[in-house]
Amino acid sequence: MMQLEVARLGHVALETSDLESSIEFFHGTVGLEIVDRDDDSVYLRAVDEYDHHSLSLTEAERSRIDHIGWQTEAPKHVAAFADRFADRGIDVTWIDDGVEPGQGEAIRFEVPNGHQFELYGEMEKPDPPVERRSKLKNRVYDPSDNNPIAPHRIDHLQIWDPDGFECAEWIREELGFQVQEYYDEADGTRWGTFLSACGVKIDLAVVQSSSADDEPAVHHVAYGVDTPNDLFAAHNVMNENDVPVDGIGQHGISRGEFMYARDPTSSHRIEFNTGSYLTLDPHWEPVAWEENDISDGDDHQWIGGIDNLERVYY
């Protein structure tokens, strides 16, 4: 029997009410590179990414999340996942090759409780323009021409769910993610589950919303940088450009240093993150946190905190 695997977080598709203003934030200020665009959408990647895109922006009536894309271990796993979901009565929508620029055929489906996921097997790896191409074959863009604070690669995503435990368990059972860490409140309820698709780092944080009536949402998409100095450099640029900064510090969970910045137009939030530890142990046991192990605040940070919990919905 084929073992189905999700390999990694691939991309996040965002919608914004003012495409040009959001391009100015994600490309002009943050430093993501524009790879492709049409009348309504633009496709971007970070400076060390080979794939066609890790983030897309589409003009819409309001800001929202369209879908979260995950790459499977092999292209044939896409159809196999579709068959598995059909057997379980889960509705699947097929996306033909090339409908999303650069991407092979894919399936989209709903994860409890309303998150829109996509699985795809293949994505093109276009070269950058000649004038932007690095002479090093194992580097994509010439760093001398990069935005000085440009992050390197997509790292993880944080979603909020009205039943975070149910959502995380479904992702673990149906998609095969590994639990890296989790945090339980004093009454035993789950505040957050931190999952790995690739098996070596946190790719997805599922956090419990404050109310069961809340809609599913995304708090941020994180991109990797090298050092804490990069966080302060990015913070400085955000201040100079009047961009909202929603906190800087170090996570207790994952141990990664962070800085959050928010597109003033769409409220889509990016995290600059130095990355978490790697878990290469094939017999990894999840790290279990309990209330007040880290802090008595709402966001459980080791240093600093998150100043704004505003999120964007589907």
FENCOR-V910186 format. One record per pair of residues at least 4 apart in sequence whose C-alpha atoms are under 8 Angstrom apart, sorted by the first residue. I is the first residue (numbers start at 0). J is the second residue. D is the distance in Angstrom with one decimal. If there is no record, write none. Layout:
i-><I & I>
j-><J & J>
d-><D & D>
//
This chain:
i-><3 & 3 & 3 & 3 & 3 & 3 & 4 & 4 & 4 & 4 & 4 & 4 & 5 & 5 & 5 & 5 & 5 & 5 & 5 & 5 & 5 & 6 & 6 & 6 & 6 & 6 & 6 & 7 & 7 & 7 & 7 & 7 & 7 & 8 & 8 & 8 & 8 & 8 & 8 & 8 & 8 & 9 & 9 & 9 & 9 & 9 & 9 & 10 & 10 & 10 & 10 & 10 & 10 & 10 & 10 & 11 & 11 & 11 & 11 & 11 & 11 & 11 & 11 & 11 & 12 & 12 & 12 & 12 & 12 & 12 & 12 & 12 & 12 & 13 & 13 & 13 & 13 & 13 & 13 & 13 & 13 & 13 & 13 & 14 & 14 & 14 & 14 & 14 & 14 & 14 & 14 & 14 & 15 & 15 & 15 & 15 & 15 & 15 & 15 & 15 & 15 & 15 & 15 & 16 & 16 & 16 & 16 & 16 & 16 & 16 & 17 & 17 & 17 & 17 & 17 & 18 & 18 & 18 & 18 & 18 & 18 & 19 & 20 & 20 & 21 & 21 & 21 & 21 & 21 & 22 & 22 & 22 & 22 & 23 & 23 & 24 & 24 & 24 & 25 & 25 & 25 & 25 & 26 & 26 & 26 & 26 & 26 & 27 & 28 & 28 & 28 & 28 & 29 & 29 & 29 & 29 & 29 & 30 & 30 & 30 & 30 & 30 & 30 & 30 & 31 & 31 & 31 & 31 & 31 & 31 & 32 & 32 & 32 & 32 & 33 & 33 & 33 & 33 & 34 & 34 & 34 & 34 & 34 & 34 & 34 & 35 & 35 & 35 & 35 & 36 & 36 & 36 & 37 & 39 & 39 & 40 & 40 & 40 & 40 & 41 & 41 & 41 & 42 & 42 & 42 & 42 & 42 & 42 & 43 & 43 & 43 & 43 & 43 & 44 & 44 & 44 & 44 & 44 & 44 & 44 & 45 & 45 & 45 & 45 & 45 & 45 & 46 & 46 & 46 & 46 & 46 & 46 & 46 & 47 & 47 & 47 & 47 & 47 & 48 & 48 & 48 & 49 & 49 & 49 & 49 & 50 & 50 & 50 & 50 & 51 & 51 & 51 & 51 & 51 & 51 & 51 & 52 & 53 & 61 & 62 & 62 & 62 & 62 & 62 & 63 & 63 & 63 & 64 & 64 & 64 & 64 & 64 & 65 & 65 & 66 & 66 & 66 & 66 & 66 & 67 & 67 & 67 & 68 & 68 & 68 & 68 & 69 & 69 & 69 & 69 & 70 & 70 & 70 & 70 & 71 & 71 & 71 & 71 & 71 & 72 & 72 & 73 & 73 & 74 & 74 & 74 & 75 & 75 & 76 & 76 & 77 & 77 & 77 & 77 & 77 & 77 & 78 & 79 & 80 & 81 & 81 & 81 & 82 & 83 & 84 & 84 & 84 & 84 & 85 & 85 & 85 & 89 & 89 & 90 & 90 & 91 & 91 & 91 & 92 & 92 & 92 & 93 & 93 & 93 & 93 & 94 & 94 & 94 & 94 & 94 & 94 & 95 & 95 & 95 & 96 & 96 & 96 & 96 & 97 & 97 & 97 & 97 & 98 & 99 & 101 & 101 & 101 & 102 & 102 & 102 & 102 & 103 & 103 & 103 & 103 & 104 & 104 & 104 & 105 & 105 & 105 & 105 & 106 & 106 & 106 & 107 & 107 & 107 & 107 & 108 & 108 & 108 & 109 & 109 & 109 & 109 & 110 & 110 & 110 & 110 & 110 & 110 & 111 & 111 & 111 & 112 & 112 & 112 & 112 & 112 & 113 & 113 & 114 & 114 & 114 & 115 & 126 & 126 & 127 & 127 & 127 & 127 & 128 & 131 & 131 & 131 & 132 & 132 & 132 & 133 & 133 & 133 & 133 & 133 & 134 & 134 & 135 & 140 & 140 & 141 & 145 & 148 & 148 & 148 & 150 & 150 & 150 & 150 & 151 & 151 & 151 & 152 & 152 & 152 & 153 & 153 & 153 & 153 & 154 & 154 & 154 & 154 & 154 & 154 & 154 & 155 & 155 & 155 & 155 & 155 & 155 & 155 & 156 & 156 & 156 & 156 & 156 & 156 & 156 & 156 & 157 & 157 & 157 & 157 & 157 & 157 & 157 & 157 & 158 & 158 & 158 & 158 & 158 & 158 & 158 & 158 & 158 & 159 & 159 & 159 & 159 & 159 & 159 & 159 & 159 & 159 & 160 & 160 & 160 & 160 & 160 & 160 & 160 & 160 & 160 & 161 & 161 & 161 & 161 & 161 & 161 & 161 & 161 & 161 & 162 & 162 & 162 & 162 & 163 & 163 & 163 & 163 & 163 & 163 & 163 & 163 & 163 & 164 & 164 & 164 & 164 & 164 & 164 & 164 & 165 & 166 & 166 & 167 & 167 & 167 & 167 & 168 & 169 & 169 & 170 & 170 & 170 & 171 & 171 & 171 & 171 & 171 & 172 & 175 & 176 & 176 & 176 & 176 & 176 & 177 & 177 & 177 & 177 & 178 & 178 & 178 & 178 & 178 & 179 & 179 & 179 & 179 & 179 & 179 & 179 & 179 & 179 & 179 & 180 & 180 & 180 & 180 & 180 & 180 & 180 & 180 & 181 & 181 & 181 & 181 & 181 & 181 & 181 & 181 & 181 & 182 & 182 & 182 & 182 & 182 & 182 & 182 & 182 & 183 & 183 & 183 & 183 & 183 & 183 & 183 & 183 & 183 & 184 & 184 & 184 & 184 & 184 & 185 & 185 & 189 & 190 & 190 & 191 & 191 & 191 & 191 & 192 & 192 & 192 & 193 & 193 & 193 & 193 & 193 & 194 & 194 & 194 & 194 & 194 & 195 & 195 & 195 & 195 & 195 & 196 & 196 & 196 & 197 & 198 & 198 & 199 & 199 & 199 & 200 & 200 & 200 & 200 & 201 & 201 & 208 & 209 & 214 & 215 & 215 & 216 & 216 & 216 & 216 & 217 & 217 & 217 & 218 & 218 & 218 & 218 & 218 & 218 & 219 & 219 & 219 & 219 & 219 & 220 & 220 & 220 & 221 & 221 & 221 & 221 & 222 & 222 & 222 & 222 & 223 & 223 & 223 & 223 & 224 & 224 & 224 & 224 & 224 & 224 & 225 & 225 & 226 & 226 & 227 & 227 & 227 & 227 & 228 & 229 & 230 & 230 & 230 & 230 & 230 & 230 & 231 & 232 & 233 & 233 & 234 & 234 & 234 & 234 & 235 & 236 & 237 & 237 & 237 & 237 & 237 & 238 & 238 & 238 & 242 & 242 & 242 & 242 & 243 & 243 & 243 & 243 & 244 & 244 & 244 & 244 & 245 & 245 & 245 & 245 & 245 & 245 & 245 & 246 & 246 & 246 & 246 & 246 & 246 & 246 & 246 & 246 & 247 & 247 & 247 & 247 & 247 & 247 & 247 & 248 & 248 & 248 & 248 & 248 & 248 & 248 & 248 & 249 & 249 & 249 & 249 & 249 & 249 & 249 & 249 & 249 & 250 & 250 & 250 & 250 & 250 & 250 & 250 & 250 & 251 & 251 & 251 & 251 & 251 & 251 & 252 & 252 & 253 & 253 & 253 & 254 & 254 & 254 & 254 & 255 & 255 & 255 & 255 & 255 & 256 & 256 & 256 & 257 & 257 & 257 & 257 & 258 & 258 & 258 & 259 & 259 & 259 & 259 & 259 & 260 & 260 & 260 & 261 & 261 & 261 & 261 & 262 & 262 & 262 & 266 & 266 & 267 & 267 & 278 & 279 & 288 & 290 & 290 & 291 & 293 & 293 & 293 & 294 & 294 & 294 & 295 & 296 & 298 & 298 & 299 & 300>
j-><72 & 76 & 79 & 80 & 174 & 175 & 71 & 72 & 73 & 76 & 174 & 175 & 69 & 70 & 71 & 72 & 174 & 175 & 176 & 196 & 197 & 69 & 70 & 71 & 72 & 196 & 197 & 69 & 70 & 71 & 196 & 197 & 202 & 68 & 69 & 70 & 153 & 154 & 155 & 196 & 202 & 53 & 67 & 68 & 69 & 70 & 153 & 52 & 53 & 54 & 55 & 67 & 68 & 69 & 153 & 53 & 54 & 55 & 64 & 65 & 66 & 67 & 68 & 220 & 54 & 55 & 56 & 57 & 64 & 65 & 66 & 67 & 68 & 54 & 55 & 56 & 57 & 62 & 63 & 64 & 65 & 66 & 267 & 56 & 57 & 58 & 59 & 61 & 62 & 63 & 64 & 65 & 21 & 56 & 57 & 58 & 59 & 60 & 61 & 62 & 63 & 264 & 265 & 58 & 59 & 60 & 61 & 62 & 264 & 265 & 21 & 58 & 59 & 264 & 265 & 22 & 39 & 40 & 56 & 57 & 58 & 23 & 24 & 264 & 25 & 56 & 262 & 264 & 265 & 26 & 27 & 41 & 56 & 27 & 28 & 28 & 29 & 262 & 29 & 30 & 31 & 262 & 30 & 31 & 32 & 33 & 43 & 31 & 146 & 236 & 237 & 240 & 146 & 148 & 149 & 150 & 233 & 45 & 145 & 146 & 147 & 148 & 149 & 150 & 43 & 44 & 45 & 46 & 149 & 150 & 43 & 44 & 45 & 46 & 41 & 42 & 43 & 44 & 41 & 42 & 43 & 44 & 51 & 52 & 127 & 41 & 42 & 43 & 100 & 40 & 41 & 42 & 41 & 57 & 58 & 55 & 56 & 57 & 58 & 55 & 56 & 57 & 51 & 52 & 53 & 54 & 55 & 56 & 51 & 52 & 53 & 54 & 55 & 48 & 50 & 51 & 52 & 53 & 54 & 152 & 53 & 149 & 150 & 151 & 152 & 153 & 139 & 140 & 145 & 149 & 150 & 151 & 152 & 138 & 139 & 140 & 151 & 152 & 139 & 151 & 152 & 124 & 125 & 126 & 139 & 122 & 123 & 124 & 125 & 100 & 101 & 102 & 122 & 123 & 124 & 125 & 101 & 153 & 265 & 265 & 266 & 267 & 311 & 312 & 311 & 312 & 313 & 216 & 217 & 311 & 312 & 313 & 115 & 313 & 114 & 115 & 116 & 117 & 313 & 115 & 116 & 117 & 116 & 117 & 118 & 119 & 116 & 117 & 118 & 119 & 118 & 119 & 120 & 121 & 76 & 77 & 118 & 119 & 120 & 76 & 120 & 77 & 120 & 119 & 120 & 121 & 79 & 120 & 80 & 120 & 81 & 105 & 106 & 118 & 119 & 120 & 82 & 83 & 84 & 85 & 91 & 106 & 86 & 87 & 88 & 89 & 90 & 91 & 89 & 90 & 91 & 108 & 109 & 108 & 109 & 106 & 107 & 108 & 106 & 107 & 108 & 104 & 105 & 106 & 107 & 98 & 99 & 104 & 105 & 106 & 107 & 103 & 104 & 105 & 102 & 103 & 104 & 105 & 101 & 102 & 103 & 104 & 102 & 103 & 122 & 123 & 124 & 119 & 121 & 122 & 123 & 119 & 120 & 121 & 122 & 119 & 120 & 121 & 117 & 118 & 119 & 120 & 117 & 118 & 119 & 115 & 116 & 117 & 118 & 115 & 116 & 117 & 113 & 114 & 115 & 116 & 114 & 115 & 116 & 166 & 169 & 170 & 165 & 166 & 169 & 160 & 161 & 162 & 166 & 215 & 214 & 215 & 215 & 216 & 313 & 313 & 132 & 139 & 131 & 132 & 139 & 140 & 132 & 140 & 141 & 144 & 139 & 140 & 141 & 138 & 139 & 140 & 141 & 142 & 138 & 141 & 139 & 144 & 145 & 145 & 149 & 229 & 232 & 233 & 222 & 223 & 224 & 271 & 222 & 223 & 224 & 222 & 223 & 224 & 220 & 221 & 222 & 223 & 202 & 220 & 221 & 222 & 223 & 272 & 274 & 201 & 202 & 203 & 204 & 220 & 221 & 222 & 202 & 203 & 204 & 217 & 218 & 219 & 220 & 221 & 203 & 204 & 205 & 206 & 217 & 218 & 219 & 220 & 203 & 204 & 205 & 206 & 215 & 216 & 217 & 218 & 219 & 163 & 205 & 206 & 207 & 208 & 215 & 216 & 217 & 218 & 166 & 205 & 206 & 207 & 208 & 213 & 214 & 215 & 216 & 207 & 208 & 209 & 210 & 211 & 212 & 213 & 214 & 215 & 166 & 207 & 208 & 211 & 167 & 189 & 190 & 191 & 192 & 205 & 206 & 207 & 208 & 168 & 189 & 190 & 191 & 192 & 205 & 207 & 169 & 170 & 205 & 171 & 192 & 194 & 205 & 172 & 173 & 174 & 174 & 175 & 176 & 175 & 176 & 177 & 178 & 194 & 176 & 196 & 194 & 195 & 196 & 197 & 198 & 194 & 195 & 196 & 198 & 192 & 193 & 194 & 195 & 285 & 192 & 193 & 194 & 195 & 200 & 201 & 283 & 284 & 285 & 286 & 192 & 193 & 194 & 252 & 285 & 286 & 287 & 288 & 189 & 190 & 191 & 192 & 193 & 285 & 286 & 287 & 288 & 189 & 190 & 191 & 192 & 287 & 288 & 289 & 290 & 187 & 188 & 189 & 190 & 191 & 287 & 288 & 289 & 290 & 188 & 189 & 190 & 289 & 290 & 289 & 290 & 207 & 206 & 207 & 204 & 205 & 206 & 207 & 204 & 205 & 206 & 201 & 202 & 203 & 204 & 205 & 201 & 202 & 203 & 204 & 205 & 199 & 200 & 201 & 202 & 203 & 201 & 202 & 203 & 202 & 278 & 279 & 277 & 278 & 279 & 275 & 276 & 277 & 278 & 253 & 275 & 213 & 213 & 312 & 312 & 313 & 310 & 311 & 312 & 313 & 310 & 311 & 312 & 267 & 268 & 308 & 309 & 310 & 311 & 267 & 268 & 269 & 270 & 310 & 268 & 269 & 270 & 269 & 270 & 271 & 272 & 269 & 270 & 271 & 272 & 271 & 272 & 273 & 274 & 229 & 230 & 271 & 272 & 273 & 274 & 229 & 273 & 230 & 273 & 231 & 256 & 257 & 273 & 232 & 233 & 234 & 247 & 257 & 258 & 271 & 272 & 235 & 236 & 237 & 271 & 238 & 244 & 258 & 260 & 239 & 240 & 241 & 242 & 243 & 244 & 260 & 242 & 243 & 244 & 260 & 261 & 262 & 263 & 260 & 261 & 262 & 263 & 258 & 259 & 260 & 261 & 258 & 259 & 260 & 261 & 305 & 306 & 307 & 257 & 258 & 259 & 260 & 303 & 304 & 305 & 306 & 307 & 256 & 257 & 258 & 259 & 303 & 304 & 305 & 256 & 257 & 258 & 300 & 301 & 302 & 303 & 304 & 254 & 255 & 256 & 257 & 300 & 301 & 302 & 303 & 304 & 254 & 255 & 256 & 257 & 299 & 300 & 301 & 302 & 255 & 293 & 299 & 300 & 301 & 302 & 299 & 300 & 274 & 275 & 276 & 274 & 275 & 276 & 301 & 272 & 273 & 274 & 275 & 276 & 272 & 273 & 274 & 270 & 271 & 272 & 273 & 270 & 271 & 272 & 268 & 269 & 270 & 271 & 305 & 268 & 269 & 270 & 266 & 267 & 268 & 269 & 266 & 267 & 268 & 310 & 311 & 310 & 311 & 283 & 283 & 292 & 294 & 295 & 295 & 299 & 300 & 301 & 299 & 300 & 301 & 299 & 300 & 304 & 305 & 304 & 304>
d-><7.7 & 5.9 & 7.4 & 7.1 & 7.8 & 7.7 & 5.9 & 5.4 & 7.9 & 7.3 & 6.9 & 6.4 & 6.7 & 6.0 & 4.2 & 5.6 & 6.6 & 7.1 & 7.5 & 5.9 & 7.2 & 7.4 & 5.7 & 5.0 & 4.8 & 5.7 & 5.0 & 5.8 & 5.6 & 7.2 & 5.3 & 5.3 & 7.3 & 6.5 & 4.7 & 6.5 & 7.7 & 7.6 & 6.9 & 7.3 & 6.5 & 5.8 & 7.9 & 5.3 & 4.8 & 5.7 & 7.7 & 6.7 & 3.9 & 5.2 & 7.7 & 6.2 & 4.9 & 6.9 & 7.7 & 6.3 & 4.9 & 6.5 & 8.0 & 8.0 & 6.2 & 4.6 & 5.9 & 7.8 & 5.8 & 4.8 & 6.3 & 7.8 & 6.3 & 5.4 & 5.3 & 6.3 & 7.8 & 7.4 & 5.9 & 5.0 & 6.4 & 7.5 & 6.2 & 4.8 & 5.7 & 7.5 & 7.9 & 5.4 & 4.7 & 5.9 & 5.9 & 7.1 & 5.1 & 5.1 & 6.1 & 6.7 & 7.0 & 6.8 & 6.1 & 5.3 & 5.6 & 7.3 & 5.8 & 4.2 & 6.8 & 7.7 & 5.4 & 5.7 & 5.1 & 5.2 & 4.8 & 5.7 & 7.6 & 6.8 & 6.4 & 6.3 & 7.8 & 6.9 & 7.6 & 6.1 & 7.8 & 7.7 & 6.9 & 6.5 & 5.2 & 6.3 & 6.6 & 6.6 & 6.2 & 7.7 & 6.5 & 6.4 & 6.9 & 5.4 & 6.9 & 7.9 & 7.7 & 4.6 & 6.4 & 4.9 & 6.1 & 5.9 & 5.0 & 6.3 & 5.9 & 7.6 & 4.7 & 4.7 & 6.0 & 6.9 & 7.8 & 7.7 & 8.0 & 7.5 & 7.5 & 7.9 & 7.7 & 6.7 & 5.9 & 7.6 & 7.9 & 7.5 & 7.3 & 5.1 & 7.8 & 6.6 & 4.3 & 7.1 & 6.0 & 5.6 & 4.9 & 6.8 & 6.3 & 7.4 & 5.2 & 5.3 & 6.0 & 6.7 & 7.0 & 6.0 & 4.6 & 6.8 & 7.8 & 5.7 & 5.5 & 7.0 & 6.8 & 7.1 & 7.5 & 5.9 & 5.2 & 7.3 & 8.0 & 5.6 & 4.1 & 6.0 & 6.5 & 5.5 & 5.4 & 6.9 & 5.4 & 4.2 & 6.4 & 5.7 & 5.3 & 6.6 & 7.7 & 5.6 & 7.7 & 6.1 & 4.5 & 6.6 & 7.6 & 5.0 & 6.2 & 5.3 & 6.0 & 6.2 & 7.5 & 6.9 & 4.6 & 5.1 & 6.4 & 7.6 & 7.4 & 7.2 & 6.1 & 5.3 & 5.2 & 7.2 & 6.6 & 5.7 & 7.5 & 6.9 & 6.8 & 5.3 & 7.1 & 6.4 & 5.7 & 6.9 & 4.9 & 6.0 & 6.9 & 7.0 & 5.8 & 5.2 & 7.1 & 7.8 & 6.7 & 6.2 & 5.9 & 4.5 & 7.0 & 7.9 & 5.7 & 7.8 & 6.5 & 5.5 & 5.3 & 6.0 & 7.9 & 6.6 & 7.9 & 5.4 & 7.6 & 7.8 & 7.1 & 8.0 & 5.7 & 5.3 & 5.1 & 7.8 & 7.4 & 6.7 & 5.9 & 4.5 & 7.0 & 6.0 & 7.6 & 4.8 & 5.4 & 6.6 & 7.9 & 6.3 & 4.9 & 5.9 & 5.9 & 4.5 & 5.9 & 7.3 & 7.5 & 6.0 & 5.0 & 6.4 & 5.7 & 5.0 & 5.4 & 7.3 & 6.3 & 6.8 & 6.5 & 6.1 & 5.1 & 7.1 & 7.1 & 7.8 & 5.8 & 7.0 & 3.8 & 6.2 & 6.6 & 7.2 & 5.9 & 7.3 & 6.3 & 6.6 & 7.0 & 6.3 & 6.1 & 6.3 & 6.3 & 6.3 & 6.1 & 6.1 & 6.7 & 7.1 & 6.3 & 6.5 & 6.2 & 5.0 & 7.2 & 7.3 & 5.5 & 6.8 & 7.4 & 7.5 & 8.0 & 6.3 & 7.7 & 6.2 & 5.8 & 5.0 & 5.5 & 5.1 & 6.5 & 7.3 & 5.9 & 4.5 & 6.5 & 6.6 & 7.9 & 5.5 & 5.0 & 5.7 & 7.3 & 7.0 & 4.6 & 6.6 & 6.2 & 4.2 & 4.1 & 7.4 & 6.0 & 5.5 & 5.9 & 7.2 & 7.5 & 8.0 & 5.5 & 5.0 & 7.9 & 7.4 & 6.0 & 4.3 & 6.3 & 6.6 & 6.6 & 5.1 & 5.9 & 6.2 & 7.3 & 7.7 & 6.7 & 5.5 & 4.4 & 7.1 & 5.5 & 5.4 & 6.7 & 6.9 & 5.6 & 4.3 & 6.6 & 5.9 & 5.6 & 6.5 & 5.6 & 5.5 & 4.8 & 6.2 & 5.0 & 6.3 & 6.7 & 6.9 & 7.6 & 7.6 & 7.1 & 5.0 & 7.2 & 6.6 & 7.1 & 7.2 & 6.5 & 6.5 & 7.8 & 6.0 & 6.2 & 7.5 & 7.3 & 7.7 & 7.4 & 7.5 & 6.1 & 5.6 & 7.1 & 6.8 & 6.2 & 5.6 & 5.6 & 7.0 & 6.1 & 4.8 & 5.3 & 6.0 & 5.7 & 4.9 & 4.0 & 7.4 & 7.7 & 7.3 & 7.8 & 7.9 & 7.3 & 6.8 & 6.6 & 6.7 & 6.7 & 5.7 & 5.9 & 5.6 & 5.1 & 7.1 & 6.8 & 5.5 & 5.8 & 5.4 & 5.4 & 7.9 & 7.7 & 6.1 & 4.3 & 6.2 & 6.5 & 7.8 & 5.4 & 5.0 & 5.7 & 7.9 & 7.4 & 6.7 & 4.3 & 5.5 & 7.8 & 6.1 & 5.2 & 7.1 & 6.4 & 5.0 & 6.3 & 7.7 & 7.9 & 6.0 & 4.5 & 5.9 & 5.8 & 4.5 & 6.1 & 7.3 & 6.0 & 5.6 & 5.5 & 6.6 & 7.6 & 6.2 & 5.1 & 6.2 & 7.4 & 5.7 & 4.3 & 5.8 & 7.5 & 7.1 & 5.9 & 4.8 & 5.8 & 5.6 & 5.7 & 5.1 & 6.0 & 6.9 & 7.1 & 6.9 & 6.3 & 5.3 & 5.4 & 7.4 & 7.0 & 4.8 & 6.7 & 6.0 & 5.0 & 7.4 & 6.2 & 4.5 & 6.6 & 5.6 & 6.7 & 6.5 & 6.3 & 6.2 & 7.4 & 6.7 & 6.1 & 7.2 & 7.3 & 6.9 & 7.7 & 5.9 & 5.7 & 4.6 & 7.3 & 6.0 & 6.0 & 8.0 & 7.6 & 7.3 & 8.0 & 7.5 & 6.2 & 6.4 & 7.5 & 6.2 & 6.5 & 7.9 & 6.3 & 6.0 & 5.7 & 7.6 & 5.2 & 6.8 & 6.3 & 4.9 & 4.5 & 6.3 & 7.4 & 7.9 & 7.4 & 7.4 & 6.1 & 5.4 & 4.8 & 7.8 & 7.6 & 5.4 & 5.0 & 6.5 & 6.3 & 7.0 & 5.9 & 4.5 & 6.3 & 5.9 & 7.9 & 5.6 & 5.4 & 6.5 & 7.6 & 6.7 & 7.8 & 7.5 & 4.8 & 6.4 & 6.2 & 5.2 & 7.2 & 7.2 & 4.9 & 4.5 & 5.9 & 7.6 & 7.6 & 7.8 & 5.6 & 4.4 & 5.9 & 7.2 & 6.5 & 5.4 & 6.0 & 6.1 & 5.6 & 5.2 & 6.6 & 6.2 & 4.5 & 5.6 & 7.4 & 5.6 & 5.5 & 4.4 & 5.4 & 7.2 & 7.8 & 6.2 & 4.9 & 6.2 & 5.4 & 6.2 & 6.3 & 5.9 & 4.8 & 6.7 & 5.4 & 7.1 & 5.8 & 5.1 & 6.9 & 5.5 & 4.3 & 6.1 & 5.9 & 5.3 & 6.6 & 6.1 & 7.6 & 5.9 & 4.5 & 6.3 & 5.4 & 6.0 & 5.2 & 6.2 & 7.9 & 6.7 & 5.7 & 4.7 & 4.9 & 6.5 & 7.7 & 6.1 & 7.9 & 7.6 & 7.1 & 7.4 & 5.0 & 4.5 & 5.6 & 6.4 & 6.6 & 5.2 & 6.2 & 7.3 & 7.1 & 6.5 & 7.5 & 6.9 & 6.3 & 7.1 & 6.2 & 5.5 & 4.3 & 6.4 & 5.7 & 5.5 & 6.4 & 7.9 & 6.8 & 7.2 & 7.0 & 4.7 & 6.6 & 7.0 & 4.9 & 5.5 & 6.4 & 7.7 & 6.6 & 5.2 & 6.1 & 5.6 & 4.3 & 6.0 & 6.4 & 7.2 & 6.1 & 5.3 & 6.0 & 5.9 & 4.9 & 5.6 & 6.2 & 6.6 & 7.8 & 6.4 & 5.8 & 5.1 & 7.6 & 6.8 & 5.5 & 7.2 & 5.8 & 6.7 & 6.5 & 7.9 & 6.8 & 6.2 & 6.1 & 6.1 & 7.8 & 6.8 & 5.9 & 6.5 & 7.7 & 6.1 & 6.4 & 6.2 & 8.0 & 6.3 & 7.2 & 7.2 & 8.0 & 6.3 & 6.3 & 6.0 & 4.8 & 7.1 & 7.0 & 7.3 & 6.1 & 7.7 & 7.8 & 6.9 & 6.6 & 6.9 & 6.2 & 5.8 & 5.4 & 7.4 & 6.8 & 7.5 & 5.7 & 4.5 & 6.4 & 7.4 & 5.1 & 5.9 & 7.4 & 5.8 & 4.9 & 5.5 & 7.9 & 5.8 & 5.6 & 8.0 & 7.0 & 5.7 & 4.7 & 5.3 & 7.8 & 7.7 & 5.5 & 4.3 & 6.6 & 5.9 & 6.4 & 7.2 & 5.7 & 5.5 & 6.7 & 7.7 & 7.6 & 4.9 & 4.4 & 6.2 & 6.2 & 5.7 & 4.1 & 5.8 & 6.4 & 5.5 & 4.8 & 6.6 & 7.9 & 4.9 & 5.5 & 6.2 & 7.3 & 7.5 & 4.7 & 5.3 & 6.8 & 7.8 & 6.5 & 6.8 & 5.1 & 4.5 & 7.8 & 8.0 & 7.5 & 7.8 & 4.9 & 6.5 & 7.9 & 5.7 & 7.1 & 8.0 & 6.3 & 5.5 & 5.0 & 4.8 & 7.8 & 5.7 & 5.4 & 7.2 & 6.5 & 5.6 & 4.6 & 6.7 & 5.6 & 5.2 & 6.7 & 6.8 & 5.8 & 4.5 & 6.4 & 7.8 & 5.7 & 5.5 & 6.4 & 5.5 & 5.7 & 4.3 & 6.3 & 5.0 & 5.5 & 6.3 & 7.5 & 7.1 & 7.6 & 6.6 & 7.1 & 8.0 & 6.3 & 7.9 & 7.5 & 5.2 & 5.7 & 6.6 & 6.3 & 5.2 & 6.6 & 7.2 & 6.9 & 7.8 & 6.8 & 6.7 & 7.8 & 5.8>
//
